Amino acid sequence: MADCIFCDIVRGRVPAEVVYEDDLVMAFHDINPQAPVHVLLIPKEHVAGVLDLSDDHEAVAGRIQTAAAKIARQLDVADRGFRLVANCGSDGGQTVFHLHYHLLAGRALRWPPG
């Protein structure tokens, strides 16, 4: 998709500190971290958001979950815990309209957020 920063990261046009990549998913450190560990997980295919997922996306949606678990272990935050969240739409806090999940960890996270 034109003018999508995450599509540009997938294509290698914009640099990112990648922590995980496979055929469906890429994960990289957020440039504006909100926790000591803040990783974004994205599908390599452009999907605007959660509401744009269809049955055809079940493999990538599942892969994001398993990738998050691998990354949490890799970054040594699995035992203490982490948060995995997708912001949906403007009121939900989504600012980049390419589906992405935030893996946040490294400190006690408060509830409710926001």
Summary of the structure (lengths in Angstrom):
residues: 114
radius of gyration: 13.5
end to end distance: 29.9
largest distance: 39.3
contacts: 286
relative contact order: 0.22
helix: 26%
strand: 22%
